[in-house]
């Protein structure tokens, strides 16, 4: 949370009071009223970074103990100060409490499924471990990935589904199921199996408004692993598969499914299959889980802002409903370096479209259901851009047109290359976001420099040639400039050391505070 200009004193005190109120404990109704369970959520990862006053307000000498914002790409910790270990899971609301489930692996093998609880979706307390490698013999050396917990109104059981593999490879292609009488108890392992003998890998489960349950999974139809997705209907108690519904995205090699329903439209989000590398996410829509499903459409940028989707949370409050994209940011060079990415997702009923924009930091009011966005503006968008060269049909202006699906491309594969924008007047820049070209999500990271000037002659440099992030970078900066140049020094093709790339950038955003929006961030 940030305060600016002359209203900082009043703004600061208001934000402090709101933060303290938001951090207050609410009754945990889980055991008192297990019928009040919201399948809110195929979500996960929520931020636990601690925010205090910014430098402009340091003289207040006060701090806010509770998290008051969601900050992406940082190391999130629970209320005890420990790293949150809950990858690729989901969120379930029971009474007034949100339960966040996710898995923790060590040395590529399953250790446990953890659950954390919160009432504000920003401050999370470790609750319990609900499944471990000692819960059943076949879990001793295994992989349990993308665990999802849903509630069955008829049986009163909480049911966990996950992707199951042995500890050495991905040859089994199974699902695993476990159940519990409470959302945070020891789940009883029911075993692993192939649904109706079909392969199943990256998967999710979804409960419809009529109580029907569905399994959506990356499967095999035509001979290739994960070549086609499959949908199955679950049994009435959600512990097994009743029937095969159908194939979708045939030969599309999609994985990482996540489903959300808004009114009468179903949205199914997936990623490409590119290992641990980020790639272009896409979605399809339907009027029924049984289809037919529309063609896939891209969302976000071509690297999903350096993440892979695993869940969508539906957060309903007193003022409305918000949809939250929840993803994993994996570091292919070091899988233990994992980050949570949580972004507001816009679903348009009339056009049946989904929009995902990047925000390094933003806020969510769990009580009202409102998303609160920062008052930053993109000073680069639509301004005059130039480059050292440009391929036909790929001018420099496409890198700051506000559309991450277009790109500036240099005229040849000669490195280094540069792109520059004239902001029209001197602006204060606080963040530089760049969506980089990648080939099918699994090739290169860029070494680059951010160069800036007020006169177009004398430049200062921020050296980012040590970058190893794939697909998307977000640099916190603090400079004033009229001219900003991105110098593309090199691309490192980890899987193919010979750099055959042509310098290409999808979108460059230069963010700073608006000059006409005083006061507290909206």
Beta strands, then each sheet from edge to edge (+ up, - down):
strand 1: 3-4
strand 2: 37-38
strand 3: 41-42
strand 4: 70-71
strand 5: 87-94
strand 6: 97-106
strand 7: 109-118
strand 8: 125-132
strand 9: 142-152
strand 10: 157-166
strand 11: 174-180
strand 12: 188-193
strand 13: 203-207
strand 14: 213-219
strand 15: 228-234
strand 16: 241-248
strand 17: 254-262
strand 18: 265-272
strand 19: 282-286
strand 20: 297-298
strand 21: 308-316
strand 22: 321-329
strand 23: 339-348
strand 24: 353-356
strand 25: 361-365
strand 26: 370-372
strand 27: 376-378
strand 28: 384-387
strand 29: 408-409
strand 30: 417-436
strand 31: 444-453
strand 32: 460-464
strand 33: 472-493
strand 34: 504-513
strand 35: 519-520
sheet 1: 1+ 35-
sheet 2: 2+ 5- 6+ 7- 8+
sheet 3: 3+ 21- 22+ 23- 24+
sheet 4: 4+ 25- 26+
sheet 5: 9+ 10- 11+ 12-
sheet 6: 13+ 14- 15+ 16-
sheet 7: 17+ 18- 19+ 20-
sheet 8: 27+ 34- 29+
sheet 9: 27+ 34- 30+ 28-
sheet 10: 27+ 34- 30+ 33- 31+ 32-
end
